[in-house]
Amino acid sequence: MSTRTAVATRSLVALDIDGTLFDVHGRCTATVRGAIDLARAAGHHLILATGRSLVGLLPVARDLGLTDGLTVVSNGALLIRLDPRAPGGYLVEDSHLFEPRRAIRRAQELRRGVVVAVEDVGVGWRVSRRLPDGAFNSPQHVTSMADLCATPASRVALIGSGIRRFVDAIATTGVTVASAGSDWLDVVAPGVSKATTMEEARQRLDVAKAATIAVADGPNEVPMLLWASTSYAMAHAPTWARSAAEATCASQNDDGAAEVLRRLVPDVALDAGLPPLAAQLAAAVATAPGPTVLRVWHGDSSALRAATAWVHDAGAWRAHAPIPAAAEVTMRDVENAATAAGLTYPVTDLGLRARWRRSTLGDGPSSYELALLRA
């Protein structure tokens, strides 16, 4: 892989999940997880862009620590804002709905016995016939065909032996159809894809198009790979996906996504001897365009609940990057990690302790901040 993205650029990174971050058994390696945390600490916007339903996405997002920010689900049908303070942990920012009746009826004409499933956003799936557990990464509720056709849908799945050969025929009903295997079709609203909804996210975040990156592995990822300014297909991706991408990275089994994400992190944070907290602090300070402070919050004990690097930029303070490894450590642990990262910070007159102060960057009696400086 030859492409290198300047780490000073605040990039928007679209990450497919299955086959890219997670293997076929639903496992994500420690190497990939560590690269995700480092890229976030370097200030990049990481967005999960998946064919999974919202219910199937939420446990993955929690597992990866990506519980705050935008995500694209259901092949672009939904733009979701993850927010741990919201009911269920999310808000629906935008939904692209369509009338499913014509596509369902056409599928029934073409493939006798087709199983029809309609996503019930935030709940699971309404299905015409129950499929084996795990088929949807979400709960199933069997209902009538009339019910499935009755209301606008965000996404419909059509499952039947060899149904992939009917992609074009079903698309003539005015919907977008993508193959998820020889026996599975995903149907969403006309013109909708991961790419179109990632573009919505880009505009909301005000990121330059030149700073967009996509990492993916499947045939339904082609529009997103073509959308991104810089795109990477996994080495195991099918030929047409690799042809659509600018470059190829290693397979999921060889941590290809980590390979891409680590290229977005400054070299000073990639020292193999640095523990995660020190590496993330180094990444945050190295990529900050101005003076940096670390703001921390306590939970119910001396351990920290969270930490975020803030930067003074264009005359104002703004949140720069989360520091995932700061959760469940102490303020003294943060001081030691900053020292290990080669950073300095204000100390008391006797030089015995770091000079933490009550935060001026927001509300909350248990919020403190510490200025971090390059040595």
C-alpha positions in Angstrom: 0.0 0.0 0.0 1.6 3.2 -1.1 -1.0 5.9 -0.2 -0.1 8.1 2.7 -2.5 10.7 4.2 -1.0 13.7 5.9 -1.7 13.2 9.7 -2.2 17.0 10.1 -5.4 16.6 8.1 -8.6 16.0 10.1 -9.9 13.2 8.1 -13.4 11.5 7.8 -12.9 7.8 7.8 -15.8 5.5 6.7 -15.3 2.0 8.1 -17.2 -1.1 7.0 -17.7 -3.6 9.9 -18.1 -7.2 8.7 -15.1 -8.4 6.8 -13.2 -5.2 7.5 -13.1 -4.6 11.3 -14.7 -7.9 12.3 -14.1 -11.4 11.0 -16.8 -14.0 10.1 -17.0 -15.0 13.7 -17.7 -11.5 14.9 -14.3 -10.9 16.4 -12.1 -7.7 16.2 -8.5 -8.0 17.0 -6.7 -6.0 19.7 -4.5 -4.5 17.0 -7.5 -3.1 15.1 -9.1 -1.8 18.3 -5.8 -0.1 19.3 -5.6 1.6 15.9 -9.2 2.8 16.1 -8.4 4.4 19.5 -5.2 6.0 18.2 -6.9 7.4 15.1 -9.6 8.9 17.3 -7.0 10.4 19.6 -5.4 12.0 16.5 -8.6 13.9 15.9 -10.0 12.0 13.0 -13.8 11.4 12.5 -14.4 7.6 12.4 -17.8 6.6 11.1 -19.0 3.0 11.0 -20.8 2.5 7.7 -22.5 -0.8 7.6 -25.2 -2.9 6.0 -26.3 -4.0 9.5 -29.5 -2.7 11.0 -29.5 -0.2 13.8 -30.1 -2.9 16.4 -27.2 -5.0 14.9 -24.9 -1.9 14.9 -25.4 -0.8 18.5 -23.5 -3.6 20.3 -20.6 -3.3 17.9 -20.4 0.4 18.4 -20.3 -0.1 22.2 -17.7 -2.8 21.9 -15.4 -0.5 19.9 -16.1 2.5 22.2 -17.7 4.5 19.3 -20.7 5.6 21.3 -20.7 9.3 20.4 -20.9 10.6 16.9 -22.4 9.8 13.5 -22.8 6.4 12.0 -24.4 5.0 8.7 -26.5 1.9 8.9 -28.7 -0.2 6.8 -26.7 0.4 3.6 -27.2 4.1 3.9 -30.9 4.1 4.7 -30.3 5.7 8.1 -27.9 8.3 9.4 -27.7 7.9 13.2 -26.1 10.0 15.8 -24.8 7.8 18.7 -25.3 9.6 22.0 -25.0 7.8 25.3 -27.3 10.4 26.9 -30.1 9.7 24.5 -32.8 7.1 25.0 -31.4 3.8 23.6 -28.1 5.5 23.0 -29.0 7.1 19.7 -30.9 9.7 17.7 -32.1 9.3 14.1 -30.6 12.2 12.2 -32.0 11.3 8.8 -34.0 8.4 7.3 -34.5 7.6 3.7 -37.9 5.7 3.4 -39.7 4.2 0.4 -42.9 2.3 -0.3 -41.9 -1.4 -0.4 -45.0 -2.9 -1.9 -43.9 -2.9 -5.6 -40.5 -4.4 -4.9 -41.9 -7.1 -2.6 -44.6 -8.1 -5.1 -42.0 -8.2 -7.9 -39.7 -10.4 -5.8 -42.7 -12.8 -5.1 -43.3 -13.0 -8.8 -39.7 -13.8 -9.6 -38.8 -16.1 -6.8 -41.5 -18.4 -5.3 -41.2 -18.7 -1.5 -39.0 -15.6 -1.1 -38.6 -14.6 2.5 -39.4 -10.9 3.0 -38.0 -8.9 6.0 -38.6 -5.2 6.8 -36.3 -3.4 9.2 -38.2 -2.2 12.3 -35.8 0.6 13.3 -34.4 0.3 16.8 -36.4 -2.9 17.4 -35.3 -5.6 14.9 -37.0 -7.1 11.8 -40.6 -7.9 10.8 -40.4 -11.1 8.7 -42.7 -13.2 6.6 -41.0 -16.4 7.9 -38.5 -16.9 10.7 -34.9 -17.5 9.7 -32.2 -19.1 11.8 -31.1 -17.1 14.8 -28.3 -14.7 13.9 -29.4 -14.2 10.3 -30.2 -10.5 11.0 -28.0 -9.7 14.1 -31.4 -8.6 15.5 -34.7 -10.0 16.9 -37.3 -11.3 14.4 -41.1 -10.9 14.5 -43.2 -12.9 12.1 -46.0 -11.0 10.5 -48.3 -10.9 7.5 -47.3 -9.9 4.0 -50.0 -7.2 4.2 -48.3 -5.7 7.3 -44.9 -5.8 5.6 -46.2 -3.8 2.6 -48.4 -1.4 4.6 -46.0 1.4 5.6 -42.8 3.1 4.3 -39.6 1.2 5.0 -36.0 2.1 5.6 -34.7 -1.2 4.3 -36.1 -4.5 3.0 -34.3 -7.8 2.7 -35.3 -10.4 0.2 -34.0 -13.9 0.9 -34.3 -16.9 -1.5 -32.1 -19.4 -3.3 -30.3 -17.7 -6.2 -32.2 -14.5 -5.9 -29.2 -12.4 -6.8 -29.9 -13.0 -10.5 -33.0 -10.8 -10.1 -31.2 -7.7 -9.0 -32.0 -5.7 -12.2 -35.6 -6.9 -12.4 -36.4 -5.8 -8.9 -34.6 -2.5 -9.4 -37.0 -1.7 -12.2 -39.6 -1.0 -9.5 -37.6 2.2 -8.7 -35.6 1.0 -5.7 -31.9 0.5 -5.1 -30.9 -3.1 -4.9 -27.6 -4.6 -3.6 -26.5 -8.2 -3.4 -25.4 -9.5 0.0 -24.7 -12.9 -1.4 -26.3 -15.2 -4.0 -29.4 -15.8 -1.8 -29.8 -12.3 -0.2 -30.8 -8.9 -1.6 -31.0 -5.6 0.3 -33.4 -3.0 -1.0 -33.4 0.7 0.0 -34.8 3.9 -1.4 -33.9 5.1 -4.9 -30.5 6.6 -5.1 -29.5 5.7 -1.6 -26.2 4.0 -0.7 -23.6 4.1 2.0 -21.9 6.7 -0.3 -24.8 9.1 -0.4 -25.3 9.0 3.4 -21.6 9.3 4.0 -21.8 12.5 1.9 -24.5 13.8 4.3 -22.2 13.0 7.2 -19.3 14.8 5.6 -21.4 18.0 5.0 -22.7 17.9 8.6 -19.1 17.6 9.9 -17.8 20.2 7.5 -14.9 18.0 6.4 -13.2 18.7 3.0 -14.0 16.1 0.3 -10.2 15.7 -0.1 -10.0 14.4 3.5 -12.4 11.5 3.0 -11.2 7.9 3.4 -13.1 4.6 3.1 -12.0 1.1 4.1 -14.3 -1.8 3.0 -14.4 -5.3 1.5 -17.8 -6.1 -0.1 -19.5 -5.6 -3.4 -22.1 -3.3 -1.8 -19.2 -1.0 -0.8 -18.3 0.0 -4.4 -20.2 3.3 -4.3 -18.5 4.3 -1.0 -15.1 3.3 -2.3 -15.7 5.5 -5.4 -17.0 8.3 -3.2 -14.0 8.6 -0.9 -11.0 10.7 -2.0 -8.8 7.9 -0.7 -10.1 4.4 -0.6 -8.8 1.0 0.4 -10.3 -2.4 -0.4 -9.3 -5.3 1.8 -7.0 -7.9 0.1 -9.8 -10.5 0.3 -12.4 -8.3 -1.3 -13.8 -9.4 -4.7 -12.1 -8.1 -7.8 -14.7 -5.4 -8.6 -14.4 -4.0 -5.1 -10.6 -3.9 -5.4 -10.9 -2.3 -8.8 -13.0 0.5 -7.4 -10.5 1.3 -4.6 -7.5 3.5 -4.9 -5.4 1.0 -3.0 -5.5 -2.4 -1.4 -4.6 -3.1 2.2 -4.0 -6.4 4.0 -7.0 -8.7 4.7 -9.0 -8.7 7.9 -7.1 -11.7 9.1 -3.9 -9.6 8.8 -5.3 -6.4 10.4 -5.6 -4.5 7.2 -7.9 -1.8 8.7 -5.3 -1.2 11.4 -2.7 -0.8 8.7 -4.7 2.1 7.2 -5.6 3.8 10.5 -2.1 3.8 11.8 -1.1 5.7 8.7 -3.2 8.6 10.0 -1.4 8.7 13.3 1.8 10.8 13.8 5.0 8.8 14.2 5.6 10.0 17.7 2.6 8.1 18.8 3.6 4.8 17.1 6.5 4.0 19.3 6.0 0.3 20.3 7.3 1.0 23.8 4.5 3.5 24.6 1.5 2.2 26.6 -1.9 3.0 25.0 -2.6 6.1 27.2 0.8 7.6 26.5 0.5 7.0 22.8 -3.0 8.5 22.6 -1.9 11.6 24.5 1.1 11.9 22.1 -1.2 11.6 19.1 -3.6 14.3 20.4 -1.0 16.8 21.1 1.0 16.2 17.9 -2.1 16.8 15.8 -3.5 19.7 17.7 -3.2 23.0 15.7 -2.8 25.1 18.9 -2.4 25.0 22.7 -3.8 21.8 24.2 -5.5 21.0 27.5 -6.7 17.6 28.6 -10.1 17.8 30.2 -11.1 14.9 32.5 -14.3 13.8 34.3 -14.6 11.6 37.3 -17.2 8.9 37.9 -18.2 7.8 41.3 -14.6 7.2 42.5 -11.1 8.5 41.9 -11.0 6.7 38.6 -11.8 8.9 35.6 -14.9 8.4 33.5 -13.6 10.0 30.3 -11.0 12.5 29.0 -10.9 14.7 25.9 -8.2 16.9 24.5 -9.3 20.4 23.8 -7.4 22.9 21.5 -7.3 26.7 21.3 -7.9 27.3 17.6 -9.0 30.4 15.7 -9.5 32.3 18.9 -11.7 29.7 20.7 -11.5 26.4 22.5 -13.0 23.4 20.8 -13.0 19.6 21.5 -10.1 18.1 19.5 -10.1 14.4 20.3 -11.2 11.7 22.8 -8.6 9.8 24.8 -10.2 6.4 25.1 -7.5 4.8 27.3 -8.1 7.5 30.0 -11.3 5.8 31.2 -10.9 4.0 34.5 -7.5 5.4 35.3 -6.5 8.1 37.8 -5.2 11.7 37.3 -1.8 10.5 38.5 -1.8 7.8 35.8 -2.5 10.6 33.2 0.5 12.6 34.5 2.8 9.5 34.3 1.5 8.7 30.7 2.1 12.3 29.6 5.7 12.1 30.9 6.2 8.8 29.1 4.9 10.4 25.9 7.6 13.2 26.2 5.0 15.8 27.1 5.3 18.5 29.8 2.6 20.2 32.0 2.4 22.9 34.6 3.4 21.9 38.1 3.0 23.4 41.6 5.5 25.8 43.0 7.4 23.0 44.6 7.3 20.9 41.5 5.8 18.0 43.3 2.4 17.7 41.7 0.8 18.6 38.3 -1.2 21.8 38.4 -4.7 20.6 37.6 -7.5 23.2 37.7 -11.3 23.2 37.7 -12.3 23.1 34.0 -13.3 26.3 32.3 -14.5 24.4 29.2 -17.9 23.3 30.5 -20.1 22.4 33.4 -19.6 19.8 36.1 -17.9 19.9 39.5 -15.8 16.9 38.8 -14.3 18.2 35.6 -10.6 19.2 35.6 -8.1 20.2 33.0 -4.3 20.0 32.6 -2.3 21.9 30.0 -0.2 19.6 27.8 2.9 20.9 26.1 5.4 19.3 23.7 8.7 18.9 25.4 
